[in-house]
Amino acid sequence: MKKKEVEFPNCWEEVLPSEWLYLLKLRYTLMIKKDIMLNDVKREWCRFVLKNRGIPSVNKLEYYVLLYDLADSLDWMWKESEDGSQVELTFDSTQNLLPQWSNLRGPLDHGNDLTFGEFRAAVGVMNSYVESQDPVMLQVLCGILYRKPGKRIGKPDFDGRYREEFSQARINLYAERIRLMPAHIQWGVYAWFAYFCQYLMAEPFIIEGNEICFAPVFRREEGNDGPRAEQSLGMNGILFSVAESGIFGNADDTDQALLLRVMMKLLDDYQRAKVLTQKK
């Protein structure tokens, strides 16, 4: 085999969109076919990645050894129970590996363009899906997050909106546009958003060069199954609290504000209240 150097991914941020889509397809196959083993899926994905990055399949021992070695390096991607009966794809990145699907655009990396309103709606739908496993709820979630491109992209007066403005009243329309998105891809959208919610509640963001963690804002209410996102985030309470301050305008204006800006306002309020409490 002719030697050629390629960069093989060792974290989610290095996975290309086409490789993510193929991985989701393989995951689905693994879930529905009992004769498919995790190692089979790992090696097939490694074969696809190598080909996608310029190394075609060849019938040589050196190539198969490479596939086996690369497959063994994917512990960061998969989690398997000791007896092998349970397998989980452990997605843990805020980078959106599916920037667009068909003619629809998804959120920017790290949720940079998520508005508070669409996030609030998506959290509620996600919780419904987690509880019911209703595929309709999954379709609605994807429809909320993947919308048509903004009308001013590429124009001199670009307003910063890469997707059309979100409207609660159009959720059914958004869901209908997603009707042809395969179920395994819809699950990938859910995996990204679920991890983003988890990250938002506990981990730091880099905003304008500063490391900011919103963890103090969230009140976790632990139950037997851990905190539900909607309960922990208190979405309606956040909306009314911020709208009452008037910093973004009324409740409708607040829904159109960027999520991370709303979070920064809440964190500032929390820190100010903490200082006042300590002075007493």
Phi, psi and chi 1 to 4 in degrees:
 res  aa     phi    psi   chi1   chi2   chi3   chi4
   1 MET       -  127.3 -175.0  171.8   65.9      -
   2 LYS   -64.5  130.9 -175.3  177.8  179.6 -178.6
   3 LYS   -73.9  133.9  -66.7 -174.3  180.0  -63.0
   4 LYS  -150.9  132.5 -179.7  177.1 -179.0  179.5
   5 GLU   -90.3  130.8  -69.7 -172.1    4.1      -
   6 VAL  -135.1  156.1  -61.5      -      -      -
   7 GLU   -91.2  117.4  -68.8 -173.6    1.0      -
   8 PHE   -97.9  133.5 -168.9   83.1      -      -
   9 PRO   -62.7  138.6   20.6  -31.6      -      -
  10 ASN  -125.9   13.5   57.4   24.1      -      -
  11 CYS  -159.4  165.7   63.6      -      -      -
  12 TRP   -62.7  -34.1  -71.9  111.3      -      -
  13 GLU   -64.3  -17.7  -72.1   74.7   14.5      -
  14 GLU   -97.3   -0.8  -63.7  175.1    0.0      -
  15 VAL   -82.4  131.7  174.5      -      -      -
  16 LEU   -82.6  155.4  -57.9  178.3      -      -
  17 PRO   -53.0  -43.8  -30.6   37.3      -      -
  18 SER   -65.0  -34.0   59.1      -      -      -
  19 GLU   -72.2  -35.0  -63.7  163.8   -4.0      -
  20 TRP   -65.4  -44.3  171.4 -125.2      -      -
  21 LEU   -62.9  -40.9  -71.7  176.3      -      -
  22 TYR   -68.0  -36.9 -165.2   63.1      -      -
  23 LEU   -63.1  -41.5 -179.9   62.3      -      -
  24 LEU   -62.8  -37.5  -69.2  172.9      -      -
  25 LYS   -65.6  -42.3 -175.8  177.0 -179.5  179.5
  26 LEU   -65.6  -39.4  -69.5  175.0      -      -
  27 ARG   -59.4  -43.9  173.8 -166.6  172.5  -86.1
  28 TYR   -61.6  -43.2  178.6   72.9      -      -
  29 THR   -61.0  -41.5  -59.0      -      -      -
  30 LEU   -62.7  -36.0  180.0   63.9      -      -
  31 MET   -71.9  -31.9  -63.2  -61.7  107.9      -
  32 ILE  -102.2  -17.0   64.4  172.7      -      -
  33 LYS  -113.1  115.8  -68.0 -171.1  175.9 -178.2
  34 LYS   -73.8  -18.5  -65.4 -176.8  178.5 -179.5
  35 ASP   -88.1    1.0   58.5  -25.2      -      -
  36 ILE   -96.9  130.8  -59.4  -65.9      -      -
  37 MET  -103.6  157.8  -54.8  -61.6  -68.3      -
  38 LEU   -58.8  -40.6  177.4   57.7      -      -
  39 ASN   -62.0  -33.6  -78.0  -25.8      -      -
  40 ASP   -62.9  -43.8  -61.6  -32.9      -      -
  41 VAL   -65.5  -43.7  166.7      -      -      -
  42 LYS   -59.0  -47.3  -72.7 -178.5  176.4 -179.2
  43 ARG   -67.5  -38.3  -68.3  163.6 -167.3  156.0
  44 GLU   -66.1  -38.9  171.8   57.6   18.9      -
  45 TRP   -66.6  -40.0 -172.0   73.0      -      -
  46 CYS   -61.8  -40.0  -69.2      -      -      -
  47 ARG   -60.9  -44.7 -178.6 -155.4   62.8   79.2
  48 PHE   -62.8  -44.4  179.2   86.4      -      -
  49 VAL   -63.1  -44.0  172.0      -      -      -
  50 LEU   -60.7  -45.6  -70.2  177.5      -      -
  51 LYS   -64.6  -40.6 -176.1  177.2 -179.7 -179.7
  52 ASN   -63.7  -25.0 -166.5   47.9      -      -
  53 ARG  -107.6   14.7  -60.2 -172.4 -178.4 -148.9
  54 GLY   107.2    5.8      -      -      -      -
  55 ILE  -116.6  101.8  -62.7 -176.4      -      -
  56 PRO   -71.8  161.1   28.3  -35.2      -      -
  57 SER   -68.7  138.5  -55.8      -      -      -
  58 VAL  -138.2  149.9  -67.5      -      -      -
  59 ASN   -89.3   68.4 -170.2   21.8      -      -
  60 LYS  -135.7  147.1  -70.6 -173.4  177.1 -178.1
  61 LEU   -57.8  -41.5  177.6   60.5      -      -
  62 GLU   -58.3  -38.9 -176.6 -178.1   -2.7      -
  63 TYR   -67.6  -43.5  177.0   78.5      -      -
  64 TYR   -68.7  -34.4  -69.0  112.8      -      -
  65 VAL   -63.0  -40.5  170.1      -      -      -
  66 LEU   -62.0  -43.9  176.2   60.7      -      -
  67 LEU   -59.9  -44.7  -78.1 -174.5      -      -
  68 TYR   -64.5  -41.2  -85.2   62.8      -      -
  69 ASP   -65.8  -42.5  -71.9  -16.4      -      -
  70 LEU   -66.8  -40.5  -69.4  174.5      -      -
  71 ALA   -60.8  -36.7      -      -      -      -
  72 ASP   -68.9  -14.5  -72.4  -19.2      -      -
  73 SER   -90.7    3.9   72.6      -      -      -
  74 LEU   -96.1   27.2  -62.8 -179.7      -      -
  75 ASP   -64.0  -25.6  -69.7  -18.1      -      -
  76 TRP   -71.8  -16.3   56.9  -89.5      -      -
  77 MET   -98.7  -32.2  178.5 -179.0  -73.9      -
  78 TRP  -125.1  149.2  -64.9   93.1      -      -
  79 LYS  -127.6  129.2 -177.7  170.7   69.0  174.3
  80 GLU  -127.0  138.1 -173.6  175.3   12.0      -
  81 SER   -67.4  161.9   61.3      -      -      -
  82 GLU   -58.8  -37.0  -68.3 -174.9    2.1      -
  83 ASP   -89.2   -0.5   60.5    0.5      -      -
  84 GLY    77.7    6.7      -      -      -      -
  85 SER   -80.1  -22.1   61.8      -      -      -
  86 GLN  -125.3  128.9  -65.3 -176.8  -23.2      -
  87 VAL  -128.2  136.9  176.5      -      -      -
  88 GLU  -136.4  133.8  178.9 -175.8   -2.8      -
  89 LEU   -84.3  115.9 -173.4   65.5      -      -
  90 THR   -97.3   79.3   55.2      -      -      -
  91 PHE   -78.1  127.8 -175.8   81.7      -      -
  92 ASP  -147.4   64.9   58.5   -3.2      -      -
  93 SER  -143.5  145.3  174.7      -      -      -
  94 THR   -91.2   -0.5   58.1      -      -      -
  95 GLN   -78.1  127.4 -178.3  168.7  -43.6      -
  96 ASN   -82.2  110.0 -173.0    0.9      -      -
  97 LEU   -81.8   -2.2  -58.3 -176.6      -      -
  98 LEU  -126.0   77.0 -174.2   64.0      -      -
  99 PRO   -60.2  -31.7  -19.2   31.6      -      -
 100 GLN  -151.5  157.1   62.0 -177.0   57.4      -
 101 TRP  -138.9  127.2  179.5   81.3      -      -
 102 SER    54.4 -126.2 -174.3      -      -      -
 103 ASN   -99.7   17.5   64.3  -27.0      -      -
 104 LEU  -110.2  147.1  -53.9  176.2      -      -
 105 ARG  -110.8  141.4  -65.7 -173.6   67.1  121.5
 106 GLY   -97.5 -179.6      -      -      -      -
 107 PRO   -63.0  153.7  -20.7   32.8      -      -
 108 LEU   -69.3  163.2  -64.7 -180.0      -      -
 109 ASP   -52.0  142.7  -68.5  -17.7      -      -
 110 HIS    62.8   18.8  -37.8  -55.5      -      -
 111 GLY    66.3   26.9      -      -      -      -
 112 ASN   -63.8  -24.3  -78.1  -26.8      -      -
 113 ASP  -113.9   10.1   67.5  -24.2      -      -
 114 LEU   -66.9  131.4  -74.9  172.1      -      -
 115 THR   -88.4  160.0   64.3      -      -      -
 116 PHE   -63.1  -37.6 -176.3   71.0      -      -
 117 GLY   -64.9  -45.7      -      -      -      -
 118 GLU   -70.1  -33.8   70.8  174.9  -59.4      -
 119 PHE   -65.6  -43.7 -179.8   74.2      -      -
 120 ARG   -60.2  -43.5 -170.5  164.8   62.9   89.5
 121 ALA   -67.7  -41.9      -      -      -      -
 122 ALA   -65.7  -37.5      -      -      -      -
 123 VAL   -63.0  -44.2  165.6      -      -      -
 124 GLY   -61.7  -43.4      -      -      -      -
 125 VAL   -68.3  -39.9  172.3      -      -      -
 126 MET   -60.6  -43.7 -178.8 -174.4   69.5      -
 127 ASN   -61.6  -38.9  -74.8  -29.5      -      -
 128 SER   -64.4  -39.5  -65.1      -      -      -
 129 TYR   -66.4  -42.6  169.2   69.2      -      -
 130 VAL   -60.3  -40.0  170.1      -      -      -
 131 GLU   -74.9  -38.3  -69.3 -178.1   -8.0      -
 132 SER  -104.4  -21.6   66.3      -      -      -
 133 GLN    56.3   27.1  -66.2  -61.9  -60.5      -
 134 ASP   -76.0  119.7 -175.8  -11.7      -      -
 135 PRO   -60.6  -24.8   19.0  -30.8      -      -
 136 VAL   -63.7  -40.5  173.2      -      -      -
 137 MET   -65.1  -36.1  -69.9  -66.0   98.9      -
 138 LEU   -66.1  -39.6 -175.9   55.9      -      -
 139 GLN   -64.2  -41.3 -179.4  179.4  -27.1      -
 140 VAL   -64.3  -42.3  173.5      -      -      -
 141 LEU   -58.2  -46.3  173.6   63.5      -      -
 142 CYS   -64.9  -36.6  -65.3      -      -      -
 143 GLY   -65.2  -36.7      -      -      -      -
 144 ILE   -64.3  -42.2  -69.2  173.0      -      -
 145 LEU   -84.0  -29.8  -63.3  174.9      -      -
 146 TYR  -110.5  107.7  -78.1   74.9      -      -
 147 ARG  -127.6  175.8  -55.1 -167.9  -59.0  -83.7
 148 LYS   -66.2  153.5  -72.1 -173.4  176.2 -178.1
 149 PRO   -62.0  152.6  -21.4   32.8      -      -
 150 GLY   -63.2  148.9      -      -      -      -
 151 LYS   -72.0  -18.3  -64.5 -178.3  179.1  179.8
 152 ARG  -107.3   10.3  -62.4 -178.9 -176.9  176.9
 153 ILE   -60.5  131.2  -65.0  178.3      -      -
 154 GLY    82.7   -1.5      -      -      -      -
 155 LYS  -100.6  156.3  -62.7 -178.4  179.0  180.0
 156 PRO   -58.1  -29.2  -24.4   34.5      -      -
 157 ASP   -99.1   29.7   60.6  -15.1      -      -
 158 PHE   -52.2  129.8  176.4   55.1      -      -
 159 ASP   -97.4    9.0   58.0    2.2      -      -
 160 GLY    87.2   -1.0      -      -      -      -
 161 ARG   -95.3  110.6  -65.1 -177.8 -177.4  -88.2
 162 TYR   -83.1  -16.1  -71.3   91.2      -      -
 163 ARG  -126.8  155.4  -66.0  170.1  -63.1  150.3
 164 GLU   -58.6  152.2   64.2 -179.2  -38.0      -
 165 GLU   -60.1  135.5 -175.9  175.1  -64.3      -
 166 PHE   -76.7  138.6  172.4   76.6      -      -
 167 SER  -134.3  125.4  170.7      -      -      -
 168 GLN   -57.1  -33.9 -176.5   81.3   26.2      -
 169 ALA   -71.2  -13.7      -      -      -      -
 170 ARG  -105.9   14.6  -53.5 -171.3   76.2 -170.4
 171 ILE   -59.0  -40.4  -76.6 -177.6      -      -
 172 ASN   -63.4  -36.9  -71.0  -21.1      -      -
 173 LEU   -66.1  -44.2  172.1   62.4      -      -
 174 TYR   -59.0  -43.3  -59.4  149.0      -      -
 175 ALA   -64.4  -37.9      -      -      -      -
 176 GLU   -64.2  -35.6  177.5   60.7   23.3      -
 177 ARG   -64.6  -24.6  -67.8  173.9 -178.4  168.8
 178 ILE   -89.2   -2.6  -67.1  -66.3      -      -
 179 ARG   -51.5  -35.5 -177.0  171.6   52.1   85.3
 180 LEU   -91.3   -1.3  -63.2  179.8      -      -
 181 MET   -70.1  124.6  178.0 -174.5  -81.2      -
 182 PRO   -57.4  148.8  -25.2   35.5      -      -
 183 ALA   -59.7  -36.5      -      -      -      -
 184 HIS   -68.5  -29.4   63.3  -85.9      -      -
 185 ILE   -75.1  -38.3  -62.4  179.1      -      -
 186 GLN   -58.9  -39.5  -68.5 -174.1   29.8      -
 187 TRP   -62.2  -37.1 -176.7   89.6      -      -
 188 GLY   -62.6  -38.2      -      -      -      -
 189 VAL   -63.1  -44.1  174.2      -      -      -
 190 TYR   -60.7  -43.2  157.5   74.9      -      -
 191 ALA   -60.0  -42.2      -      -      -      -
 192 TRP   -65.4  -48.0  175.8   83.2      -      -
 193 PHE   -67.3  -38.9 -173.3   69.3      -      -
 194 ALA   -61.8  -42.2      -      -      -      -
 195 TYR   -69.8  -36.7 -178.0   75.5      -      -
 196 PHE   -59.1  -43.2  176.0   80.7      -      -
 197 CYS   -60.9  -44.6  -69.5      -      -      -
 198 GLN   -62.0  -42.7  177.7 -176.0  -23.5      -
 199 TYR   -66.3  -42.4 -170.1   95.2      -      -
 200 LEU   -58.1  -34.8 -179.5   68.7      -      -
 201 MET   -81.5  -10.7  -69.7 -170.4  -70.4      -
 202 ALA  -140.8  -23.6      -      -      -      -
 203 GLU  -113.9  160.3  -56.1  -64.2  -23.5      -
 204 PRO   -81.5  147.1   29.8  -35.8      -      -
 205 PHE  -109.2  151.8  -73.9   79.0      -      -
 206 ILE  -100.9  110.4  -56.5  -61.6      -      -
 207 ILE  -122.6  117.6  -58.5  177.6      -      -
 208 GLU    52.9   40.7  -63.1  179.4   -5.4      -
 209 GLY    82.8   -2.2      -      -      -      -
 210 ASN  -109.7  141.5  -62.1  -48.9      -      -
 211 GLU   -86.4  119.9 -174.5  175.2  -77.7      -
 212 ILE  -127.4  128.8  -61.0  175.6      -      -
 213 CYS  -116.6  127.5 -177.9      -      -      -
 214 PHE   -93.2    6.6  -58.7  114.9      -      -
 215 ALA   -52.7  -41.0      -      -      -      -
 216 PRO   -62.3  -22.4  -23.6   35.1      -      -
 217 VAL   -70.9  -30.9  171.2      -      -      -
 218 PHE   -92.9  133.4  -57.5  116.5      -      -
 219 ARG  -101.0  108.7 -178.7 -176.9   60.7 -173.9
 220 ARG   -82.2  130.4  -67.9 -179.5  175.9  -88.2
 221 GLU  -112.6   94.8  -63.0  178.5    4.9      -
 222 GLU   -73.3  133.7  -62.4  -73.4   -7.9      -
 223 GLY  -123.5 -166.8      -      -      -      -
 224 ASN   -62.7  -32.1  -66.5  -26.9      -      -
 225 ASP  -106.0   16.0  -60.2  -38.3      -      -
 226 GLY    86.0  177.3      -      -      -      -
 227 PRO   -74.7  135.4   28.9  -35.1      -      -
 228 ARG   -80.5  144.2  -69.9  174.3   69.7 -106.1
 229 ALA   -58.7  -43.9      -      -      -      -
 230 GLU   -66.5  -39.6 -169.5  173.4   27.4      -
 231 GLN   -66.8  -43.9  -69.1  173.7  -17.6      -
 232 SER   -67.6  -37.3  -60.3      -      -      -
 233 LEU   -82.5  -23.6  -63.3  175.9      -      -
 234 GLY    52.9   55.1      -      -      -      -
 235 MET   -59.8  -45.8  -57.4  -52.7  -62.9      -
 236 ASN   -66.5  -39.2  -71.7  -27.6      -      -
 237 GLY   -61.7  -40.6      -      -      -      -
 238 ILE   -62.4  -45.2  -70.2  175.9      -      -
 239 LEU   -57.3  -50.4  173.0   64.5      -      -
 240 PHE   -69.7  -35.8  -63.4  134.7      -      -
 241 SER   -63.6  -46.8  174.2      -      -      -
 242 VAL   -71.4  -39.9  175.6      -      -      -
 243 ALA   -63.2  -35.7      -      -      -      -
 244 GLU   -63.2  -32.2 -174.0  176.7    2.3      -
 245 SER   -70.9  -24.9   72.2      -      -      -
 246 GLY    76.3    6.0      -      -      -      -
 247 ILE   -66.4  -31.5 -170.3  169.4      -      -
 248 PHE  -106.1   -3.7  -60.7  110.4      -      -
 249 GLY   112.1 -152.5      -      -      -      -
 250 ASN   -79.7 -170.1   59.0   24.4      -      -
 251 ALA   -62.4  -39.6      -      -      -      -
 252 ASP   -65.2  -40.9  -70.6  -22.0      -      -
 253 ASP   -64.9  -38.8  -63.0  -33.5      -      -
 254 THR   -63.7  -38.2  -59.7      -      -      -
 255 ASP   -62.9  -28.3  -96.2  -15.3      -      -
 256 GLN   -87.3   -9.0  -67.6  -60.2  -32.0      -
 257 ALA   -73.9  154.4      -      -      -      -
 258 LEU   -65.5  137.7  -69.5  175.5      -      -
 259 LEU   -53.8  -47.9  168.4   67.0      -      -
 260 LEU   -67.4  -28.7  -65.2 -177.4      -      -
 261 ARG   -68.9  -39.9  -70.6 -168.5   62.8 -163.9
 262 VAL   -63.7  -41.7  173.6      -      -      -
 263 MET   -63.3  -38.5  -68.3  -63.6  102.2      -
 264 MET   -65.3  -37.6  -70.1  176.3   66.8      -
 265 LYS   -63.2  -43.8  163.1   61.1  177.5  170.6
 266 LEU   -65.2  -40.0  -71.0  169.7      -      -
 267 LEU   -65.5  -39.5 -178.3   60.6      -      -
 268 ASP   -64.0  -42.8 -178.3   63.7      -      -
 269 ASP   -60.5  -42.7  -71.7  -12.9      -      -
 270 TYR   -61.8  -45.4  169.4   83.4      -      -
 271 GLN   -67.0  -38.0  -68.2  171.9  -21.3      -
 272 ARG   -65.1  -43.1  -70.9  173.4 -178.0  -90.3
 273 ALA   -65.3  -35.7      -      -      -      -
 274 LYS   -65.9  -41.6 -174.4  176.1 -179.2 -180.0
 275 VAL   -63.0  -44.1  170.1      -      -      -
 276 LEU   -62.8  -40.0  -67.8  174.0      -      -
 277 THR   -63.6  -40.4  -58.9      -      -      -
 278 GLN   -69.4  -24.7  -68.2  173.5  -17.7      -
 279 LYS   -77.6  -18.9  -71.7 -178.0  177.3  179.7
 280 LYS   -75.5      -  -68.8 -177.4  179.1  179.6
